[in-house]
């Protein structure tokens, strides 16, 4: 493992601590600032839009101008936006900071590309799941700190402390070395990506799977506080359990073939849905949040599959487009969750479970059946020749 990958891992570990301090408490803080469930869903949907629109341009630029400039700019913008959230005193100003923070998600494409290019002897799946595990290892501590700070000082101070943690993380990322821009092969064009039918079909699968798994997540803290009367420290412990699940499931499922791990990750999130929907106490909720780690694992493994479908010159753009499609779930799902929550807080769970089961079936069909048919067809062509 080279020095650059180590620096990325340390920076992600630190960022995970800072983001973990506030990210799961955002719906509760929005509630404190006067937003009702429908408005919270709309705000989180707008956050999803800000996260989504940055993906494809970032992927395109990472292929053209390099990955480090985009990584550094995302880290710096994260510090600025968190500062706005930390020192805002009104809902509108906080939402502005939140939406700016969403733009920092352009980091996904150059980060995936940077890690893929600097992975050394590691497989793509292992490199992506390992770096994700480092971020979420930090996120184990973050919610515990955030819950304690929120319970004793107020949720606003979780953003204040996170701001200073992000400064440290940004200093670390400044020391990574730039990578060369991937050359375009003779006869290849960057626009060829959008003629790749298998890649385009996989994007549709990603969208369905991510909407299904993300649907109950944004308002689950509100469900636990309003329905089961859990306090902020208890919710923080649950979120930390979720981060432990991400680390453990990344390390386990990342060792498996990508398509197997992708389907098992969805099954794990189905467990989260069942345990929160039918669970009757903290241990059941803790097990559910542990299994929720499958959501992040599924994202990483989806990107590992994307890498196998495209050429190196289109890697950044492909990651950017795939990340944008995955993040569309954060646009589509929160308003639906808010609508369901208004009518019955538990309804978002059976709806999510049904969609996850559909996604598992379609994933098996795409990753196993269609790939097997494609391989057979190619072998037949070779025999005929």
Secondary structure as GFF3:
##gff-version 3
##sequence-region A 1 385
A	DSSP	alpha_helix	3	22	.	.	.	ID=ss1
A	DSSP	three_ten_helix	23	25	.	.	.	ID=ss2
A	DSSP	alpha_helix	26	32	.	.	.	ID=ss3
A	DSSP	alpha_helix	37	65	.	.	.	ID=ss4
A	DSSP	alpha_helix	68	87	.	.	.	ID=ss5
A	DSSP	alpha_helix	91	103	.	.	.	ID=ss6
A	DSSP	three_ten_helix	104	106	.	.	.	ID=ss7
A	DSSP	alpha_helix	107	117	.	.	.	ID=ss8
A	DSSP	alpha_helix	124	152	.	.	.	ID=ss9
A	DSSP	alpha_helix	156	173	.	.	.	ID=ss10
A	DSSP	three_ten_helix	190	195	.	.	.	ID=ss11
A	DSSP	alpha_helix	197	214	.	.	.	ID=ss12
A	DSSP	alpha_helix	220	226	.	.	.	ID=ss13
A	DSSP	alpha_helix	232	253	.	.	.	ID=ss14
A	DSSP	alpha_helix	258	278	.	.	.	ID=ss15
A	DSSP	alpha_helix	282	291	.	.	.	ID=ss16
A	DSSP	alpha_helix	294	309	.	.	.	ID=ss17
A	DSSP	three_ten_helix	312	314	.	.	.	ID=ss18
A	DSSP	alpha_helix	315	327	.	.	.	ID=ss19
A	DSSP	alpha_helix	329	343	.	.	.	ID=ss20
A	DSSP	alpha_helix	347	364	.	.	.	ID=ss21
A	DSSP	pi_helix	365	370	.	.	.	ID=ss22
A	DSSP	alpha_helix	371	384	.	.	.	ID=ss23
###
